[in-house]
Amino acid sequence: MRAAVIRSYGGPEVLRTESVPEPVAGPGQVLIDVTLAGLNYADLHCREGSYGCHPLPAVLGADVVGRRRADGRRVAALLRSGGGYAEVACAELVFTVEVPDGVSDEQALALLEQGATAYGALTLLGRIRPGERVAVTAAAGGVGHLAVQLARELGAGRVLGVASTETKRAFVRSLGADAVFDPADPRLAELLGEAGGVDLFVDSVGGGVLRSGLAALAPFGRLLSVGARGGPEESFSVAELAEGSVGVLGFWLQHVLDDRALFADVAARLFALAERRRLVARIDRVVPLAGVAAAHRAMGARETMGKVLVDVRA
């Protein structure tokens, strides 16, 4: 089969299309004839050798959609050990869900990992309540643009976005955000904190923006991290949290995946919203297998909005 392979860690140029043996399914695993694979920021870190590294040589890619070879059913799967940038992927059955007829391959794949992250963060840990004020950073990104829509769907009274360019801010406004701000604005905390402050601040950037988020929280507000790609980790003292009666939380999707019933329920809820067009993932681009390196460059340069997909058949 064809696959995008890395044989050393480094820049996008280490991704090469090669012919490699198909994977072999073991107990509790299934083979999937892949239609589309997804790009994620974790793939960039793994390619660089900085986080979540797989043994070399490696095929990256943490999510796929296609046909389950055993029965031909259309499925989407999360691959915790990579292997998505290939014509055939091996997935754990427990991390695989069937895709309803009313949901396209593109939407299913764009919703599964990023959508489950956004939904899990908002509901399981953020415990969003109707009427609350929610702010989302990287709001044009794969997780962020779904979190904006889901916050509105889940009854948020006011939804604020944070995005780095005017093009991205216009996109976030088109999703229904009440206001969108520049993360580089020195008044960010003040702007977010207007009209009583933020009840739930959902962040996937990290670094200094967390300080703005903390300062913008209303009493009993929650700062929720779903990732950190914007700089060094911030630390918060118990005293400053107590002074504001606020909390800092962290979310990792793996804990949803570890509970099969919960994962299946979250996926079903996302797909139901997609079938009713209440939740629509933006597809930034679909690239051929040979275009994965260029897509990594674009994602690393923060040029993408929404989900980037790989058509492994092209």
C-alpha positions as MATLAB code, in Angstrom:
seq = 'MRAAVIRSYGGPEVLRTESVPEPVAGPGQVLIDVTLAGLNYADLHCREGSYGCHPLPAVLGADVVGRRRADGRRVAALLRSGGGYAEVACAELVFTVEVPDGVSDEQALALLEQGATAYGALTLLGRIRPGERVAVTAAAGGVGHLAVQLARELGAGRVLGVASTETKRAFVRSLGADAVFDPADPRLAELLGEAGGVDLFVDSVGGGVLRSGLAALAPFGRLLSVGARGGPEESFSVAELAEGSVGVLGFWLQHVLDDRALFADVAARLFALAERRRLVARIDRVVPLAGVAAAHRAMGARETMGKVLVDVRA';
ca = [
       0.000    0.000    0.000;
       0.991    3.654   -0.331;
       1.672    5.681    2.791;
       3.328    8.927    3.884;
       6.293    7.764    5.951;
       8.843    9.493    8.181;
      12.230    7.823    8.691;
      13.707   10.624   10.782;
      12.326   13.464   12.870;
      12.413   16.959   11.410;
      10.586   19.415    9.181;
       7.793   18.650    6.722;
      10.364   17.462    4.191;
      10.848   14.213    6.141;
       7.396   13.073    4.966;
       7.831   10.842    1.908;
       5.288    8.788   -0.024;
       6.411    5.160   -0.120;
       5.106    1.657   -0.741;
       4.968   -0.272    2.545;
       3.374   -3.523    3.745;
      -0.243   -3.378    4.866;
      -0.772   -3.548    8.630;
      -1.973   -6.786   10.204;
      -4.909   -6.684   12.601;
      -4.470   -8.320   15.980;
      -7.061   -9.232   18.622;
      -9.614   -6.467   19.088;
      -8.425   -4.623   15.985;
      -9.940   -4.021   12.544;
      -8.528   -3.079    9.159;
      -9.981   -0.024    7.439;
      -9.655    0.739    3.736;
      -9.096    4.442    4.195;
     -10.927    7.103    2.229;
      -9.673   10.159    4.103;
      -7.197   10.798    6.888;
      -7.013   13.859    9.105;
      -4.176   16.225   10.020;
      -3.795   17.276   13.639;
      -1.331   19.496   15.484;
      -0.160   16.426   17.368;
       1.084   15.075   14.024;
       3.373   18.084   13.672;
       4.837   17.536   17.126;
       5.317   13.835   16.447;
       7.015   14.586   13.112;
       9.410   16.919   14.906;
      10.090   14.326   17.605;
       8.935   16.692   20.335;
       5.760   15.007   21.581;
       3.899   11.727   21.195;
       6.686   10.189   19.112;
       6.152    6.889   17.334;
       9.025    4.463   16.694;
      10.707    5.100   13.348;
       9.969    4.527   10.558;
       6.448    5.760   11.246;
       3.221    6.526    9.472;
       1.520    9.471   11.190;
      -2.180   10.272   11.249;
      -4.526    9.905   14.217;
      -7.956    9.760   12.564;
      -9.431    8.136    9.459;
     -12.713    7.401    7.739;
     -13.311    4.567    5.311;
     -14.704    1.061    4.954;
     -14.198   -1.619    7.570;
     -12.718   -4.494    5.614;
     -14.506   -7.192    7.614;
     -18.013   -6.082    6.645;
     -17.734   -3.069    4.312;
     -19.439   -0.735    6.763;
     -18.482    2.945    6.668;
     -16.619    3.838    9.846;
     -14.497    6.550   11.409;
     -11.727    5.713   13.831;
      -9.179    7.322   16.104;
      -5.707    5.804   15.892;
      -3.776    6.254   19.107;
      -0.591    4.814   17.576;
      -0.782    6.616   14.226;
      -1.033    4.980   10.846;
      -3.639    7.202    9.228;
      -1.664    8.584    6.269;
      -2.050    5.318    4.373;
      -4.404    3.409    2.115;
      -5.080    0.874    4.883;
      -5.157    1.550    8.623;
      -5.369   -0.743   11.628;
      -7.685    0.532   14.370;
      -8.762   -0.660   17.788;
     -12.398   -1.709   17.498;
     -13.288    0.237   20.658;
     -12.049    3.467   19.035;
     -14.144    2.896   15.902;
     -17.673    4.175   15.260;
     -20.062    3.647   12.368;
     -20.959    6.707   10.306;
     -24.661    7.398    9.632;
     -25.827    7.660    6.024;
     -26.681   11.341    6.517;
     -23.111   12.323    7.414;
     -20.439   12.634    4.712;
     -16.967   11.157    5.055;
     -15.547   14.676    5.253;
     -17.871   15.783    8.043;
     -17.511   12.545   10.003;
     -13.738   12.783   10.016;
     -13.650   16.495   10.803;
     -16.050   16.018   13.714;
     -14.724   12.902   15.392;
     -11.504   13.938   17.175;
     -11.907   17.727   17.219;
     -15.653   17.572   17.809;
     -15.324   15.062   20.633;
     -12.668   17.280   22.205;
     -14.865   20.377   21.968;
     -18.011   18.613   23.164;
     -16.256   16.774   25.981;
     -14.535   19.923   27.179;
     -17.726   21.976   27.175;
     -19.970   19.390   28.812;
     -17.959   16.868   30.819;
     -15.451   19.221   32.412;
     -16.658   22.732   31.577;
     -20.208   21.780   32.617;
     -21.640   24.572   30.502;
     -25.017   25.883   31.656;
     -27.669   27.757   29.637;
     -27.052   31.489   29.513;
     -23.373   31.313   30.412;
     -20.753   33.440   28.659;
     -18.187   31.354   26.817;
     -14.898   32.419   25.199;
     -12.927   30.213   22.799;
      -9.321   30.761   21.694;
      -7.968   29.603   18.316;
     -11.630   29.913   17.423;
     -11.048   29.337   13.707;
      -9.133   26.110   14.328;
     -10.262   22.501   14.191;
     -11.429   22.360   17.808;
     -12.208   26.053   18.187;
     -14.683   26.515   15.336;
     -16.650   23.483   16.549;
     -16.563   24.727   20.159;
     -18.059   28.046   19.046;
     -20.959   26.270   17.343;
     -21.441   23.770   20.155;
     -21.433   26.472   22.820;
     -24.279   28.192   21.011;
     -26.090   24.875   20.501;
     -25.720   24.045   24.191;
     -27.374   27.293   25.234;
     -24.564   29.768   25.861;
     -25.893   33.260   26.321;
     -22.866   34.939   24.773;
     -20.060   33.391   22.723;
     -16.745   35.200   22.253;
     -13.924   34.141   19.977;
     -10.196   34.837   19.859;
      -8.479   34.498   16.473;
      -5.215   35.793   15.047;
      -6.162   37.367   11.684;
      -9.058   39.403   10.379;
      -9.916   36.644    7.904;
     -10.164   34.171   10.756;
     -12.123   36.598   12.900;
     -14.630   37.131   10.077;
     -15.028   33.360    9.776;
     -15.667   32.998   13.511;
     -18.261   35.772   13.383;
     -19.984   33.863   10.563;
     -20.347   30.911   12.937;
     -22.470   33.006   15.279;
     -19.918   34.413   17.707;
     -21.098   37.649   19.311;
     -17.621   39.196   19.169;
     -14.143   38.103   18.123;
     -10.850   39.550   19.361;
      -7.182   39.535   18.423;
      -5.016   37.553   20.874;
      -2.271   40.176   20.419;
      -4.531   43.006   21.611;
      -3.104   44.283   24.928;
      -6.681   44.940   26.055;
      -7.744   41.316   25.505;
      -8.540   40.587   29.156;
     -10.530   43.808   29.442;
     -12.471   43.134   26.241;
     -13.287   39.576   27.224;
     -14.241   40.633   30.718;
     -16.801   43.230   29.658;
     -20.472   42.686   30.510;
     -19.756   40.718   33.654;
     -16.862   38.516   32.624;
     -16.553   35.041   31.152;
     -18.020   31.951   32.799;
     -16.102   29.426   30.690;
     -12.833   30.126   28.857;
     -11.870   27.268   26.494;
      -8.240   27.451   25.384;
      -6.136   25.414   22.964;
      -3.241   27.874   22.656;
      -1.623   28.147   26.082;
       1.105   30.630   26.937;
       0.280   34.197   27.848;
      -3.297   34.092   26.551;
      -4.163   32.027   29.615;
      -3.385   35.038   31.798;
      -5.878   37.113   29.816;
      -8.429   34.360   30.157;
      -7.933   34.100   33.904;
      -8.265   37.863   34.319;
     -11.493   37.844   32.294;
     -13.236   35.165   34.367;
     -16.324   36.054   36.337;
     -16.616   34.734   39.901;
     -17.108   30.950   39.745;
     -15.746   30.936   36.194;
     -13.644   28.105   34.747;
     -10.520   28.276   32.615;
     -10.335   25.053   30.601;
      -7.239   23.984   28.657;
      -7.572   21.468   25.812;
      -4.035   21.978   24.505;
      -1.050   24.324   24.583;
       0.786   25.238   21.415;
       1.403   28.938   21.984;
       4.303   28.988   24.416;
       5.524   27.797   27.808;
       3.024   26.525   30.334;
       1.582   29.019   32.766;
       1.257   28.302   36.460;
      -1.380   29.623   38.832;
      -1.232   29.819   42.593;
      -4.059   28.522   44.733;
      -4.237   31.965   46.330;
      -4.971   33.811   43.085;
      -7.602   31.248   42.142;
      -9.229   31.605   45.546;
      -9.170   35.407   45.283;
     -11.301   35.230   42.160;
     -13.346   32.153   43.115;
     -12.284   30.617   39.798;
     -10.928   27.278   38.651;
      -8.368   26.001   36.154;
      -9.063   22.685   34.438;
      -7.402   20.481   31.845;
      -9.058   18.130   29.355;
      -7.570   15.117   27.541;
      -9.697   13.220   25.014;
      -8.064    9.910   25.928;
     -10.217    9.723   29.058;
     -13.316    9.788   26.858;
     -11.877    7.069   24.639;
     -11.128    4.911   27.681;
     -14.879    4.702   28.312;
     -16.347    2.995   25.236;
     -19.948    3.837   26.104;
     -19.093    7.490   26.654;
     -17.104    7.728   23.410;
     -19.924    6.124   21.421;
     -22.466    8.463   23.006;
     -20.416   11.594   22.238;
     -19.877   10.468   18.629;
     -23.591    9.759   18.217;
     -24.497   13.210   19.539;
     -22.050   14.902   17.178;
     -23.266   12.934   14.164;
     -26.909   13.680   15.061;
     -26.139   17.405   15.096;
     -24.328   17.046   11.774;
     -27.285   15.251   10.198;
     -29.517   18.188   11.183;
     -26.909   20.718    9.992;
     -26.741   22.125   13.499;
     -22.994   21.488   13.530;
     -20.924   21.950   10.387;
     -17.189   21.377   10.263;
     -15.205   23.617    7.941;
     -12.941   21.698    5.587;
      -9.931   23.905    4.957;
      -8.446   21.740    2.211;
      -8.186   18.186    0.965;
      -4.701   17.213   -0.203;
      -3.381   14.086   -1.928;
      -1.033   11.743   -0.107;
       1.931   13.412   -1.804;
       0.693   16.787   -0.480;
       0.932   15.929    3.207;
       4.250   17.768    3.651;
       2.814   20.979    2.188;
      -0.234   20.640    4.425;
       2.038   20.278    7.462;
       3.793   23.508    6.446;
       0.483   25.356    6.116;
      -0.777   24.116    9.466;
       2.508   24.959   11.170;
       2.325   28.485    9.746;
      -1.221   28.908   11.169;
      -2.598   29.307    7.646;
      -5.467   26.847    8.040;
      -9.016   27.208    9.337;
     -11.020   24.180   10.352;
      -9.936   20.668    9.368;
      -7.279   19.587    6.869;
      -7.902   16.226    5.198;
      -5.779   13.824    3.167;
      -7.295   11.870    0.294;
      -5.090    8.782    0.476;
      -6.457    7.516   -2.854;
      -5.188   10.550   -4.794;
];
